[in-house]
Amino acid sequence: MIIAERLLVVDDDQSMRAALYESLSSCGYEVETAENGADALVKFKEGQFAVVVTDMRMPMMSGMDVLRGIKKISPQTPVILITAYGTVNTAVEAMKEGAAEFIMKPFSLDDLEFAVKNVLASSAQINAGEDGSDAGDSIYPVKEIITADKKILAILDMLKNVAKSKSSILIQGESGTGKELFARYIYRYSNRRNMPFVAVNCAAIPAQLLESEMFGFEKGAFTGAALRKLGKFELANGGTLLLDEISEMDVQLQAKLLRVIQEAEVDRLGGKMPIPIDIRIIATTNADLQYSIAQKSFRSDLYYRLNVIPVLVPPLRERNGDVNLLAEHFIKKYSQVNEKKEPILSDAAKATLKAYPWPGNVRELENVIERAVLLCNGASIGLEHLFLENVGADSIVKKNTQTEEVDRIQNNSRQSENDSTLYEMEKNMIFDTLNKFNWNKTKASKILGISVRTMRNKLHEYGINDLSTEEK
């Protein structure tokens, strides 16, 4: 039986409390909630919790009071604070009081899951040290970075050595390689780990809003600026600022970013005086910045400022020894999330996964395994559960015919599959998934990783009347 980590969520807002409960439960945690600080402390005394997540602003008893109360009962239990814009000074004070991490509103499920994973990993490392063991000897140097690859382990060792410096770091790698995980690894081993970690997705924020998000603004700076707002630089003051997908930043804004780095001060929109800041910048990109510089879409002077410590994360196809290691990790994760008995990977599935080129890298592998866990009702995951996009299982296996293992798999599978084609495998997979979800095309499409339109086209191709498969 798998035992999930128990979390206590504290928030006076019912809708936020419910959202936090659903989000963390979907990540595989056992979650209990409290609507106020007093209730939280009572529940904490009665039960064991691995992490406490609490809102900062609550009536009667604030998140700071909850933090102090938890630390008096159990000093080693990590507490994560959720705080709104403009409360960074209070948040920093809370970190000094012993808060493990804080999350700025608004935040995504990924931000929340990262924060919980981070503090659980740090807590596990501290406990391991108290037991006299050395977590660094493991092939899992950090809980979230699952690897036994020599290149990745060498990168992690290097990052651990430079983590305490103030130098900017540029992490480059294909989409889905886990660049943000490496950024958070640096933060965890830095001497800024008890200060804010603020992430900005330069690709997700519209260009016209990014400047105010980055630099903040004074009341009345422009129409609609009813209150002062602190920018990401100020929120990260004393800590680390992650600029994700830096290549997507507008060139004019790049010039302002360069000035901030050079002068160590930031100007709010509508502000009269520059504000000194002390931050460590980590930037990530999946683009070829040298090409971007040649195309005049990225400033060369900013590139050299950011690229003090360059990190190139290899794609999954260049570390395919990690594929099955990661697959087993994701099988465990999604079996737990979906409350299913944990299946094993068949030999054929292992060989297929290892031979596949993984254009989407670790993110694609995780999606494939999540789907396979949902579709598998037996004790093992086979080829029929993988449903790798645009590639038939036969063609993947044939890429690796030089190995004896795959030769054996091919010989054993030819008789059972007869002359099964990719078309038939695809058709069977679609029908099986539709049956599992009572022919709800929206749900089935999501599991299969295709659009509803593609699903309808496929059904039309198979001669199925769309009227018989209305959404239910």
Protein Blocks (a to p, Z undefined) as FASTA:
>chain_A
ZZddddddddfblklmmmmmmmmmmnopacdddfbfklmmmmmmmpccfbdcddfbdghi
afklmmmmmmmmmmmlccdddddehilmmmmmmmmnopabdcdddddfklmmmmmmmmmm
mmmmmmmmmnopafklpmblbfklgcfbfklmmmmmmmmmmmmpmbdcdddddehilpmm
mmmmmmmmmcklmpccddddfklpcfklmmmmmnopaehkaghiabccddfklmmgoiac
ddehkllpcfklmmmmmmmmmnopacdehiabdcddddddddddfbdfklmmmnopacfk
lmmmmmmpgcddddfklmmmlmmmmmmmmmmmmmmmnopacddddfklmmmmmmpgolnl
mmlmmmmmmmmmmmpmbfbdcfklnopghiafklmmmmmmmpmklmmmmmmmmmmnmmac
fklmmmmmmmmmmmmnoopaklmmmmnopafklmmmmmmmnopafklmccZZ
